[in-house]
Amino acid sequence: ELQLAVQESVEYLKLYGVKTYTEFHGNGKYAGEDIQEAYRLFQNVLETILYSCYIFLVQISFKESIEIHIENTGRVSKEKIGSQLKTENKKAQMSIHQEQETVYIDLAVMKGENTG
């Protein structure tokens, strides 16, 4: 489900002329709330960079956690992206750093107990 939602969102970026790349690794069972939190964080990044992005790369790995690595090249600062990634979820971790016009974002949502 998460993979399909991410792919659909990335297709919308292409409509805005953004060069995109997606990659997925692994598989596993995750609680619905973990998938929703991972997608919510991903979507917050997209909404923040939508009109200022030239290149958008995303890699998602399904391991002991859902790990999302995003590289965004455009005219938006790491501070602006970071302000949109606030979460109360204790299982979510994130780091953001910037080199010139590229912002590197690493998100992880730890696997919950209800993996159905």
Beta strands, then each sheet from edge to edge (+ up, - down):
strand 1: 19-26
strand 2: 53-62
strand 3: 65-74
strand 4: 92-99
strand 5: 102-110
sheet 1: 1+ 2+ 3- 5+ 4-
end
